[in-house]
Amino acid sequence: EAALEVELPVFLVLLFLLVGEDSS
């Protein structure tokens, strides 16, 4: 559904931010 299409990118962004902070 459309909800999944929006949740997937959001999850990836959150993960990216988490990894970025950890790398710092």
Contacts in CASP RR format, 6 or more apart in sequence:
PFRMAT RR
TARGET T0000
AUTHOR 0000-0000-0000
METHOD contacts of the structure
MODEL  1
EAALEVELPVFLVLLFLLVGEDSS
END
